[in-house]
Amino acid sequence: MINIKTDRDSDQPIYAQIRDAVIKAIKEGSLNPGDKLPAVAAFAKMAGVTHSTIRRALKDLIASGHVVSHVGRGTFVH
């Protein structure tokens, strides 16, 4: 898994920092197609943010086609 670091003093929103970190990990090969992302609660705890922040980042990642989400199974790198 990847290590998510956020900068609360940045002009970029936290959800965008998380989204960009996941995209970077995919491009660098730290995350590969088929890899499962942590559940929202675990991801939020790992990143030190709220569940809604993770959901917003995942919404962008799904919309951009970087990940796919399956109800009851999880979110996977596409």
FIRO-137192 format. One line per 3 residues: number of its first residue (from 1); their letters; for each residue x, y, z of N, C-alpha, C. Coordinates in Angstrom, 2 decimals, decimal comma, always signed. Layout:
N
NUM = a = X:Y:Z:X:Y:Z:X:Y:Z | ...
This chain:
78
1 = min = +0,85:-1,19:+0,00:+0,00:+0,00:+0,00:+0,88:+1,23:+0,00 | +0,25:+2,34:-0,20:+1,00:+3,59:-0,28:+0,90:+4,36:+1,03 | +1,83:+5,24:+1,22:+1,85:+6,09:+2,39:+1,30:+7,45:+1,97
4 = ikt = +0,19:+7,86:+2,54:-0,45:+9,12:+2,19:-0,02:+10,18:+3,20 | +0,60:+11,23:+2,68:+0,96:+12,37:+3,53:+0,20:+13,58:+3,00 | -0,44:+14,30:+3,91:-1,17:+15,49:+3,52:-0,57:+16,73:+4,16
7 = drd = -0,73:+17,86:+3,49:-0,22:+19,13:+3,99:-1,42:+20,05:+4,22 | -1,78:+20,19:+5,47:-2,95:+21,01:+5,80:-2,73:+22,50:+5,52 | -1,50:+22,91:+5,31:-1,20:+24,31:+5,00:-1,19:+24,58:+3,50
10 = sdq = -1,35:+23,54:+2,70:-1,33:+23,68:+1,25:-2,61:+24,36:+0,75 | -2,49:+25,03:-0,39:-3,66:+25,61:-1,04:-4,54:+24,54:-1,67 | -3,96:+23,35:-1,90:-4,70:+22,25:-2,50:-5,53:+21,54:-1,43
13 = piy = -6,82:+21,29:-1,69:-7,65:+20,59:-0,70:-7,07:+19,22:-0,35 | -7,36:+18,77:+0,86:-6,84:+17,49:+1,34:-7,29:+16,34:+0,43 | -8,57:+16,34:+0,03:-9,06:+15,24:-0,82:-8,28:+15,19:-2,13
16 = aqi = -7,91:+16,35:-2,67:-7,15:+16,40:-3,92:-5,73:+15,88:-3,71 | -5,16:+16,14:-2,55:-3,83:+15,62:-2,23:-3,86:+14,10:-2,17 | -4,90:+13,55:-1,57:-5,04:+12,10:-1,47:-5,26:+11,52:-2,86
19 = rda = -6,16:+12,11:-3,62:-6,42:+11,66:-5,00:-5,13:+11,64:-5,80 | -4,37:+12,73:-5,74:-3,13:+12,83:-6,50:-2,08:+11,83:-6,04 | -2,05:+11,55:-4,72:-1,09:+10,56:-4,19:-1,43:+9,16:-4,72
22 = vik = -2,72:+8,85:-4,82:-3,12:+7,54:-5,35:-2,77:+7,46:-6,84 | -3,04:+8,52:-7,58:-2,70:+8,53:-9,01:-1,20:+8,38:-9,21 | -0,42:+9,07:-8,39:+1,04:+8,97:-8,48:+1,50:+7,53:-8,19
25 = aik = +0,90:+6,91:-7,17:+1,26:+5,53:-6,82:+0,92:+4,57:-7,96 | -0,18:+4,83:-8,64:-0,56:+3,99:-9,79:+0,46:+4,17:-10,91 | +0,81:+5,41:-11,21:+1,75:+5,69:-12,30:+3,15:+5,16:-12,01
28 = egs = +3,54:+5,17:-10,74:+4,88:+4,70:-10,35:+4,92:+3,19:-10,15 | +3,77:+2,54:-10,15:+3,74:+1,09:-9,99:+3,63:+0,60:-8,56 | +3,46:+1,51:-7,60:+3,24:+1,09:-6,22:+1,87:+0,45:-6,06
31 = lnp = +0,92:+0,89:-6,88:-0,40:+0,30:-6,96:-0,59:-0,22:-8,38 | -1,02:-1,45:-8,50:-1,17:-2,08:-9,80:-2,63:-2,41:-10,08 | -2,99:-2,57:-11,36:-4,37:-2,94:-11,69:-4,79:-4,18:-10,90
34 = gdk = -5,97:-4,08:-10,31:-6,50:-5,17:-9,50:-6,23:-5,03:-8,01 | -5,27:-4,17:-7,64:-5,00:-3,96:-6,22:-6,22:-3,34:-5,54 | -6,52:-3,82:-4,36:-7,66:-3,31:-3,60:-7,20:-2,18:-2,68
37 = lpa = -7,95:-1,08:-2,71:-7,69:+0,02:-1,79:-8,32:-0,31:-0,44 | -7,82:+0,28:+0,63:-8,43:+0,03:+1,95:-9,88:+0,49:+1,97 | -10,66:-0,07:+2,87:-12,03:+0,40:+3,10:-11,98:+1,86:+3,53
40 = vaa = -13,06:+2,57:+3,32:-13,10:+4,01:+3,61:-12,64:+4,29:+5,04 | -13,16:+3,56:+6,00:-12,80:+3,82:+7,41:-11,31:+3,59:+7,65 | -10,77:+2,52:+7,13:-9,35:+2,22:+7,31:-8,48:+3,24:+6,57
43 = fak = -8,91:+3,61:+5,37:-8,17:+4,60:+4,57:-8,16:+5,95:+5,30 | -9,30:+6,34:+5,86:-9,40:+7,60:+6,58:-8,49:+7,60:+7,81 | -8,48:+6,50:+8,54:-7,62:+6,40:+9,72:-6,15:+6,46:+9,32
46 = mag = -5,80:+5,74:+8,25:-4,42:+5,70:+7,77:-3,94:+7,09:+7,35 | -4,83:+7,85:+6,69:-4,46:+9,17:+6,19:-4,69:+10,28:+7,21 | -5,38:+9,95:+8,31:-5,64:+10,95:+9,35:-6,66:+11,99:+8,93
49 = vth = -7,67:+11,55:+8,15:-8,70:+12,46:+7,67:-10,07:+11,86:+7,94 | -11,12:+12,61:+7,60:-12,48:+12,11:+7,81:-12,89:+11,17:+6,68 | -13,95:+10,41:+6,94:-14,48:+9,49:+5,94:-14,93:+10,25:+4,70
52 = sti = -15,53:+11,42:+4,90:-16,04:+12,19:+3,75:-14,90:+12,67:+2,86 | -13,75:+12,95:+3,43:-12,59:+13,36:+2,63:-12,15:+12,21:+1,73 | -12,11:+11,00:+2,27:-11,74:+9,83:+1,47:-12,79:+9,57:+0,40
55 = rra = -14,07:+9,67:+0,77:-15,13:+9,45:-0,22:-15,01:+10,44:-1,38 | -14,66:+11,69:-1,08:-14,53:+12,70:-2,14:-13,35:+12,37:-3,05 | -12,25:+11,94:-2,48:-11,08:+11,54:-3,28:-11,42:+10,34:-4,15
58 = lkd = -12,12:+9,36:-3,58:-12,51:+8,17:-4,34:-13,48:+8,52:-5,46 | -14,38:+9,45:-5,20:-15,33:+9,89:-6,23:-14,58:+10,41:-7,45 | -13,56:+11,23:-7,22:-12,74:+11,76:-8,32:-11,98:+10,65:-9,02
61 = lia = -11,42:+9,71:-8,24:-10,66:+8,61:-8,83:-11,54:+7,70:-9,67 | -12,76:+7,48:-9,23:-13,71:+6,67:-10,01:-14,09:+7,40:-11,29 | -14,39:+8,70:-11,16:-14,79:+9,50:-12,32:-13,68:+9,56:-13,38
64 = sgh = -12,43:+9,56:-12,94:-11,31:+9,65:-13,88:-10,91:+8,28:-14,43 | -11,52:+7,21:-13,89:-11,22:+5,86:-14,38:-10,00:+5,22:-13,77 | -9,42:+5,82:-12,74:-8,24:+5,24:-12,10:-8,59:+4,05:-11,20
67 = vvs = -9,80:+4,08:-10,63:-10,25:+2,99:-9,79:-11,70:+2,65:-10,13 | -12,11:+1,46:-9,75:-13,51:+1,04:-9,88:-13,99:+0,55:-8,52 | -15,26:+0,78:-8,26:-15,82:+0,38:-6,98:-16,94:-0,62:-7,21
70 = hvg = -16,93:-1,67:-6,40:-17,97:-2,69:-6,46:-18,60:-2,80:-5,08 | -19,91:-2,55:-5,00:-20,61:-2,60:-3,72:-20,41:-3,97:-3,09 | -19,99:-3,96:-1,84:-19,80:-5,20:-1,10:-18,45:-5,87:-1,32
73 = rgt = -17,70:-5,41:-2,32:-16,39:-6,01:-2,60:-15,25:-5,05:-2,31 | -15,42:-3,77:-2,64:-14,38:-2,80:-2,39:-14,05:-1,96:-3,61 | -12,97:-1,21:-3,50:-12,50:-0,33:-4,56:-11,16:-0,83:-5,03
76 = fvh = -11,02:-0,96:-6,35:-9,85:-1,56:-6,94:-9,22:-0,65:-7,99 | -7,90:-0,74:-8,11:-7,18:+0,00:-9,15:-7,61:-0,58:-10,48 | -7,88:+0,31:-11,41:-8,36:-0,12:-12,73:-7,22:-0,19:-13,73
